[in-house]
Amino acid sequence: MSDFPRICIQLEKIKKNTETIVTIAKRSGIEIVGVTKATCGDPQVGQAMMEGGAVGLADSRMSNIKRLKTSLPQ
């Protein structure tokens, strides 16, 4: 095992958490946009958020947004 820190992303949990937040927000007429900043615009994370009901994706870096745009189905 490596001594380097690592992050284990559980995509099903990302999707389920997004579904939960979307359900709660809908009660107040709010739409949710997923933010992929912490994962550097990882397309799999973005896809999980979209499958969970997010209406769009956002990130703080244009390179990550371009990556998402080219990697995810329209």
Phi, psi and omega in degrees: 000141182281151176275355181282145176293150177212160178242131175256113182264124178257100188299323179296325178289324175299313180298312182297317178296321177296316178303317181297313181295319179298317180299313180296316183294323181302328180300333180254012179073026182256136174259147184253133172248125180282141179247123184258015185306314184294342181249016178056039177069033181300121182299327180293322178292316177301317179297318179298320178294318179295319177295332178281354175113002176298142181274349179188179180232152179221158177202160182275348182242132181298325179297324178289322178296317178298319178300314178298316183298320182278341185265335185259149176295145182283000000 
